[in-house]
């Protein structure tokens, strides 16, 4: 039995990584695996931006 695992999805922008990861999370939860955390890069950047930790150059 696997106790811990990390699934890292990579791909081009707008290639469906977030959609796939959300569906995978839902599937794991519905199969009784309740310790699932979804870390999405865009959400992470947005949260950092809200705290002014990360800034992007203006183009």
N, CA, C and O atoms as CSV, one atom per row, in Angstrom:
chain,resi,resn,atom,element,x,y,z
A,1,UNK,N,N,0.844,-1.187,0.000
A,1,UNK,CA,C,0.000,0.000,0.000
A,1,UNK,C,C,0.885,1.245,0.000
A,1,UNK,O,O,1.829,1.345,0.783
A,2,UNK,N,N,0.579,2.164,-0.861
A,2,UNK,CA,C,1.315,3.429,-0.937
A,2,UNK,C,C,0.810,4.333,0.186
A,2,UNK,O,O,-0.391,4.573,0.306
A,3,UNK,N,N,1.739,4.834,1.009
A,3,UNK,CA,C,1.356,5.724,2.105
A,3,UNK,C,C,1.401,7.189,1.681
A,3,UNK,O,O,0.558,7.986,2.092
A,4,UNK,N,N,2.375,7.534,0.867
A,4,UNK,CA,C,2.533,8.911,0.410
A,4,UNK,C,C,2.886,8.910,-1.069
A,4,UNK,O,O,3.580,8.016,-1.553
A,5,UNK,N,N,2.411,9.901,-1.767
A,5,UNK,CA,C,2.744,10.008,-3.185
A,5,UNK,C,C,2.604,11.459,-3.622
A,5,UNK,O,O,1.825,12.227,-3.058
A,6,UNK,N,N,3.366,11.807,-4.626
A,6,UNK,CA,C,3.248,13.103,-5.265
A,6,UNK,C,C,3.025,12.868,-6.748
A,6,UNK,O,O,3.762,12.115,-7.385
A,7,UNK,N,N,2.022,13.504,-7.284
A,7,UNK,CA,C,1.748,13.429,-8.713
A,7,UNK,C,C,1.963,14.831,-9.261
A,7,UNK,O,O,1.255,15.768,-8.892
A,8,UNK,N,N,2.934,14.968,-10.133
A,8,UNK,CA,C,3.318,16.276,-10.660
A,8,UNK,C,C,2.928,16.314,-12.128
A,8,UNK,O,O,3.457,15.550,-12.936
A,9,UNK,N,N,2.005,17.200,-12.474
A,9,UNK,CA,C,1.571,17.336,-13.860
A,9,UNK,C,C,2.291,18.521,-14.495
A,9,UNK,O,O,2.309,19.620,-13.940
A,10,UNK,N,N,2.874,18.289,-15.642
A,10,UNK,CA,C,3.552,19.363,-16.370
A,10,UNK,C,C,2.980,19.442,-17.777
A,10,UNK,O,O,2.416,18.474,-18.285
A,11,UNK,N,N,3.129,20.577,-18.383
A,11,UNK,CA,C,2.659,20.743,-19.754
A,11,UNK,C,C,2.605,22.205,-20.148
A,11,UNK,O,O,2.892,23.100,-19.353
A,12,UNK,N,N,2.240,22.411,-21.358
A,12,UNK,CA,C,2.132,23.768,-21.896
A,12,UNK,C,C,0.982,24.521,-21.240
A,12,UNK,O,O,0.054,23.904,-20.717
A,13,UNK,N,N,1.039,25.857,-21.265
A,13,UNK,CA,C,-0.082,26.640,-20.744
A,13,UNK,C,C,-1.381,26.272,-21.470
A,13,UNK,O,O,-1.387,26.019,-22.675
A,14,UNK,N,N,-2.455,26.248,-20.724
A,14,UNK,CA,C,-3.804,25.956,-21.254
A,14,UNK,C,C,-3.918,24.561,-21.845
A,14,UNK,O,O,-4.733,24.329,-22.737
A,15,UNK,N,N,-3.101,23.627,-21.352
A,15,UNK,CA,C,-3.160,22.263,-21.889
A,15,UNK,C,C,-4.066,21.348,-21.076
A,15,UNK,O,O,-4.212,20.172,-21.409
A,16,UNK,N,N,-4.680,21.871,-20.007
A,16,UNK,CA,C,-5.634,21.078,-19.236
A,16,UNK,C,C,-5.090,20.503,-17.938
A,16,UNK,O,O,-5.721,19.625,-17.350
A,17,UNK,N,N,-3.947,20.970,-17.480
A,17,UNK,CA,C,-3.353,20.439,-16.250
A,17,UNK,C,C,-4.265,20.655,-15.046
A,17,UNK,O,O,-4.458,19.743,-14.243
A,18,UNK,N,N,-4.822,21.845,-14.917
A,18,UNK,CA,C,-5.688,22.145,-13.778
A,18,UNK,C,C,-6.952,21.305,-13.824
A,18,UNK,O,O,-7.365,20.752,-12.805
A,19,UNK,N,N,-7.565,21.203,-14.984
A,19,UNK,CA,C,-8.778,20.394,-15.129
A,19,UNK,C,C,-8.496,18.941,-14.778
A,19,UNK,O,O,-9.255,18.317,-14.035
A,20,UNK,N,N,-7.406,18.404,-15.312
A,20,UNK,CA,C,-7.042,17.020,-15.036
A,20,UNK,C,C,-6.761,16.810,-13.552
A,20,UNK,O,O,-7.194,15.814,-12.972
A,21,UNK,N,N,-6.044,17.736,-12.939
A,21,UNK,CA,C,-5.701,17.571,-11.528
A,21,UNK,C,C,-6.944,17.661,-10.644
A,21,UNK,O,O,-7.042,16.945,-9.648
A,22,UNK,N,N,-7.891,18.528,-10.996
A,22,UNK,CA,C,-9.125,18.620,-10.213
A,22,UNK,C,C,-9.938,17.339,-10.329
A,22,UNK,O,O,-10.514,16.879,-9.343
A,23,UNK,N,N,-9.989,16.766,-11.513
A,23,UNK,CA,C,-10.722,15.509,-11.695
A,23,UNK,C,C,-10.033,14.355,-10.980
A,23,UNK,O,O,-10.695,13.484,-10.416
A,24,UNK,N,N,-8.704,14.351,-11.002
A,24,UNK,CA,C,-7.953,13.328,-10.287
A,24,UNK,C,C,-8.205,13.437,-8.787
A,24,UNK,O,O,-8.423,12.429,-8.114
A,25,UNK,N,N,-8.176,14.658,-8.269
A,25,UNK,CA,C,-8.456,14.871,-6.846
A,25,UNK,C,C,-9.854,14.372,-6.493
A,25,UNK,O,O,-10.023,13.669,-5.496
A,26,UNK,N,N,-10.855,14.726,-7.295
A,26,UNK,CA,C,-12.229,14.277,-7.050
A,26,UNK,C,C,-12.317,12.763,-7.054
A,26,UNK,O,O,-13.002,12.172,-6.220
A,27,UNK,N,N,-11.614,12.126,-8.006
A,27,UNK,CA,C,-11.621,10.672,-8.102
A,27,UNK,C,C,-10.988,10.035,-6.870
A,27,UNK,O,O,-11.519,9.066,-6.328
A,28,UNK,N,N,-9.864,10.574,-6.431
A,28,UNK,CA,C,-9.210,10.036,-5.238
A,28,UNK,C,C,-10.102,10.187,-4.008
A,28,UNK,O,O,-10.234,9.259,-3.210
A,29,UNK,N,N,-10.711,11.360,-3.864
A,29,UNK,CA,C,-11.601,11.590,-2.727
A,29,UNK,C,C,-12.796,10.639,-2.755
A,29,UNK,O,O,-13.191,10.111,-1.716
A,30,UNK,N,N,-13.368,10.419,-3.924
A,30,UNK,CA,C,-14.536,9.539,-4.024
A,30,UNK,C,C,-14.174,8.072,-3.798
A,30,UNK,O,O,-15.053,7.248,-3.545
A,31,UNK,N,N,-12.890,7.744,-3.889
A,31,UNK,CA,C,-12.433,6.380,-3.635
A,31,UNK,C,C,-11.860,6.220,-2.227
A,31,UNK,O,O,-11.149,5.254,-1.947
A,32,UNK,N,N,-12.170,7.165,-1.350
A,32,UNK,CA,C,-11.816,7.029,0.048
A,32,UNK,C,C,-10.432,7.532,0.430
A,32,UNK,O,O,-10.002,7.346,1.568
A,33,UNK,N,N,-9.740,8.156,-0.488
A,33,UNK,CA,C,-8.436,8.733,-0.164
A,33,UNK,C,C,-8.695,10.190,0.180
A,33,UNK,O,O,-8.855,11.035,-0.700
A,34,UNK,N,N,-8.732,10.468,1.492
A,34,UNK,CA,C,-9.180,11.789,1.917
A,34,UNK,C,C,-8.057,12.770,2.220
A,34,UNK,O,O,-8.323,13.941,2.493
A,35,UNK,N,N,-6.827,12.325,2.178
A,35,UNK,CA,C,-5.705,13.224,2.437
A,35,UNK,C,C,-5.087,13.649,1.108
A,35,UNK,O,O,-3.986,13.227,0.755
A,36,UNK,N,N,-5.824,14.503,0.370
A,36,UNK,CA,C,-5.404,14.939,-0.958
A,36,UNK,C,C,-5.281,16.455,-0.954
A,36,UNK,O,O,-6.189,17.161,-0.514
A,37,UNK,N,N,-4.172,16.940,-1.439
A,37,UNK,CA,C,-3.945,18.382,-1.518
A,37,UNK,C,C,-3.631,18.749,-2.962
A,37,UNK,O,O,-2.779,18.124,-3.593
A,38,UNK,N,N,-4.303,19.739,-3.477
A,38,UNK,CA,C,-4.079,20.210,-4.838
A,38,UNK,C,C,-3.345,21.542,-4.781
A,38,UNK,O,O,-3.851,22.514,-4.221
A,39,UNK,N,N,-2.161,21.580,-5.357
A,39,UNK,CA,C,-1.370,22.807,-5.415
A,39,UNK,C,C,-1.256,23.220,-6.875
A,39,UNK,O,O,-0.534,22.595,-7.652
A,40,UNK,N,N,-1.957,24.252,-7.234
A,40,UNK,CA,C,-1.966,24.739,-8.609
A,40,UNK,C,C,-1.061,25.959,-8.706
A,40,UNK,O,O,-1.168,26.876,-7.891
A,41,UNK,N,N,-0.187,25.979,-9.676
A,41,UNK,CA,C,0.770,27.065,-9.827
A,41,UNK,C,C,0.122,28.428,-9.959
A,41,UNK,O,O,0.615,29.398,-9.383
A,42,UNK,N,N,-0.962,28.529,-10.695
A,42,UNK,CA,C,-1.630,29.819,-10.882
A,42,UNK,C,C,-2.224,30.313,-9.569
A,42,UNK,O,O,-2.122,31.497,-9.250
A,43,UNK,N,N,-2.841,29.419,-8.809
A,43,UNK,CA,C,-3.375,29.809,-7.501
A,43,UNK,C,C,-2.252,30.252,-6.573
A,43,UNK,O,O,-2.397,31.223,-5.831
A,44,UNK,N,N,-1.139,29.541,-6.618
A,44,UNK,CA,C,0.012,29.875,-5.789
A,44,UNK,C,C,0.543,31.267,-6.128
A,44,UNK,O,O,0.803,32.072,-5.234
A,45,UNK,N,N,0.703,31.546,-7.430
A,45,UNK,CA,C,1.183,32.865,-7.848
A,45,UNK,C,C,0.194,33.961,-7.457
A,45,UNK,O,O,0.602,35.043,-7.036
A,46,UNK,N,N,-1.093,33.688,-7.591
A,46,UNK,CA,C,-2.113,34.675,-7.241
A,46,UNK,C,C,-2.051,35.001,-5.745
A,46,UNK,O,O,-2.154,36.165,-5.357
A,47,UNK,N,N,-1.883,33.974,-4.909
A,47,UNK,CA,C,-1.796,34.204,-3.464
A,47,UNK,C,C,-0.544,34.989,-3.121
A,47,UNK,O,O,-0.595,35.897,-2.291
A,48,UNK,N,N,0.577,34.659,-3.743
A,48,UNK,CA,C,1.802,35.407,-3.489
A,48,UNK,C,C,1.647,36.861,-3.923
A,48,UNK,O,O,2.120,37.767,-3.238
A,49,UNK,N,N,0.999,37.083,-5.040
A,49,UNK,CA,C,0.769,38.447,-5.525
A,49,UNK,C,C,-0.088,39.246,-4.545
A,49,UNK,O,O,0.147,40.437,-4.342
A,50,UNK,N,N,-1.075,38.597,-3.942
A,50,UNK,CA,C,-1.942,39.278,-2.984
A,50,UNK,C,C,-1.159,39.768,-1.779
A,50,UNK,O,O,-1.541,40.757,-1.153
A,51,UNK,N,N,-0.068,39.089,-1.446
A,51,UNK,CA,C,0.757,39.493,-0.315
A,51,UNK,C,C,1.968,40.310,-0.764
A,51,UNK,O,O,2.858,40.604,0.034
A,52,UNK,N,N,1.993,40.676,-2.055
A,52,UNK,CA,C,3.075,41.474,-2.637
A,52,UNK,C,C,4.445,40.813,-2.519
A,52,UNK,O,O,5.464,41.501,-2.453
A,53,UNK,N,N,4.475,39.479,-2.493
A,53,UNK,CA,C,5.743,38.760,-2.471
A,53,UNK,C,C,6.296,38.555,-3.871
A,53,UNK,O,O,7.493,38.328,-4.047
A,54,UNK,N,N,5.442,38.636,-4.840
A,54,UNK,CA,C,5.847,38.331,-6.203
A,54,UNK,C,C,5.296,39.406,-7.123
A,54,UNK,O,O,4.101,39.700,-7.106
A,55,UNK,N,N,6.163,39.982,-7.916
A,55,UNK,CA,C,5.708,40.988,-8.865
A,55,UNK,C,C,6.176,40.603,-10.249
A,55,UNK,O,O,7.232,39.990,-10.410
A,56,UNK,N,N,5.407,40.957,-11.226
A,56,UNK,CA,C,5.740,40.684,-12.614
A,56,UNK,C,C,6.100,42.001,-13.290
A,56,UNK,O,O,5.470,43.022,-13.017
A,57,UNK,N,N,7.090,41.995,-14.155
A,57,UNK,CA,C,7.405,43.242,-14.863
A,57,UNK,C,C,6.265,43.655,-15.774
A,57,UNK,O,O,5.630,42.819,-16.418
A,58,UNK,N,N,6.020,44.919,-15.819
A,58,UNK,CA,C,4.965,45.428,-16.717
A,58,UNK,C,C,5.479,45.435,-18.136
A,58,UNK,O,O,6.587,45.903,-18.398
A,59,UNK,N,N,4.672,44.913,-19.065
A,59,UNK,CA,C,5.112,44.886,-20.465
A,59,UNK,C,C,4.468,45.978,-21.263
A,59,UNK,O,O,4.726,46.102,-22.460
